């Protein structure tokens, strides 16, 4: 595994320091980075390590849309909750979540959501937006 350099990380809009606590406990799996500054030479080292770490250009924080923020919040909440669920109950948790969410929409919307979740083809951003 590629050793990572020490880094000072500041989270913006981190409610109740959840991200900081996850990072400090080494339990943070995913974080969305809007600004990333690498030490001189580190970018070359990362590329030489066969792209085990990939950098994606993201929009500046001020360009993040409300839909983007909502999707990030959903992903973060789901990720944290799945990590906290017992390993042998994660499937049960997802089934209960589907039942709760399914009870909040009509049958057509629920069937569309199931079809979208079952589709493993790459998603386009516009497909993730709520349908009117």
N, C-alpha and C positions, 0 to 999 in steps of 0.2 A: 504494500500500500504506500502511496505517495505521502511522505511526511509534510505536514503543513506548517508554515511559519506561525509564530505567535502573531496575533493581530489584536488591535484595539477595535472593538465593535460597539457602535452606538446604535440603538434602535430608536427610530422616531415613531411617535404615536403608539408606544408600547403600553397598552393598558395594564395596570396592576403589575408591571414588570414580569409578565408571564414569559416573554421571549428571553429576557435576561436570566431568569431562573432556569429555564430549559437549557440555555447555552452553558451556564455555570455548572449544571449537573450533567453535562455531556449528553443530554437527551434531545437536543434540537436536531431534527432530521432535515428540515427544509426551511429556508428563509428566502424571501424575495429581496434581492439587492437592487437598489436603484442607482447608487453611486458606489463604484468599486475602484479603489486606488491600490495598485500593486507596487511592491518595492521594486527598484531597478533590478533587472535581471530575472526577477521571479516569473514574469510572463513567459520568457524563453524557457525557463526550467519546466513550467507547467506544460508548455507545448511539447517539449522533449519527452515528457512522461506519457506520451501517446494519448493526450487529451483526456486523462482520467477526470480532470476537472474542466468543465466547459463554462465559458463565460458567454452570457447572452446579453446583447444590448437591450436595455430596458428603457422605457420612457422615463423622463425625469418625474419625480414625485408629483410635481404640480400638474402633470398631464395625465395622471391616473384618473380614469373615469369612475363614476359611482358604481357601475357594473363591475369593473375590474376590482374595486375595493370589496364589493360584496362577495365576489368569487373567492378572493383571497381570504376573507373572514370565514367563509364556509369551509374552505380547504383547511385552514389552520384549526378551526374548531373540530372538524371531523378527525384530523390527524391527531390532535391532542387526545380526544376522547377515545379513539381506537387504540392509541398507545396505552391508555389507562385501563382499558378493558382487559379482563383476563384472556390469555391467548386462546383458551378453549371456548371462549364465548364471543369472539369477534364476529363470527358469522351470525350468531344469535342477535348481537347488538345491531348489525346491519339490517337484519330482517325486521326487528322491532322499529328501527328508524324508518324503514320503508313503509311499515304499517301506519306509523304516526303521520308521516308526510303524505301518504296516499289518502288518509282520511281528510286531508285539508284541501284536496282538489277533486274535480269531477273525474268520472271514469275515463273520458277521452284524454284528459291531461295526464292522468296516471299511466295509461297505456303508452302515450307518447314518451313519457319519462322513462319507462321500462325499455322501450325500443332504443332510445338514445343511449341509455346506460349499457345495453347489450351490444351496441355497435362498437367494435374495437378499432375501426378505421380512425386515422388521425382526425382530430376535430379542427374545424375552422372557428375562429373567434366568434363570428356572427352566429354560429350554431349554439354557442353557450349563452347567448343573450336570452332573456325571458321572452316567450312568445306571447303576443297580444291575443 
